[in-house]
């Protein structure tokens, strides 16, 4: 896994998600803070589009990771989730080397779904806002 000294010094730890699709979009970093978990991403060459900006799919995936992680971690033990709806609004471009942090919060959670929203930041600058609805796959006991 690629090490990021800035991420580590800011209190982020490697996410170490289950191998699969997310291995290609990261590496992602996690930091618990005030009842939620921030998700970090350092933009590298593989995240850039032909205009030398982060590809919209990279920011959308970061949004999905952050939103779904909040729903997943909302219970102990964590509850598996699936994205039912996802909206990402792009506000400003992100560039090679930028450290991005996605901050998400649960807006409403029920028996079958969770509504989550948040934003992607570069420092204090919002680059995107996002919202999603996630199906909760609780085990029947």
Buried (B, 14 or more C-beta within 10 A) or exposed (E): EEEBEEBEEBEBEBBEBEEEEBEEBBBBBBBEEEEBBBBBBBBBEEBBEEEEBBBBEBBBBBBBBBBBBBBBBBEEEEBBBEEBEBEBEBEEBBEEEBBBBBBBBBBEBEEEBBBBBBBBBBEEEBBBBBBBBBBBEEEEE
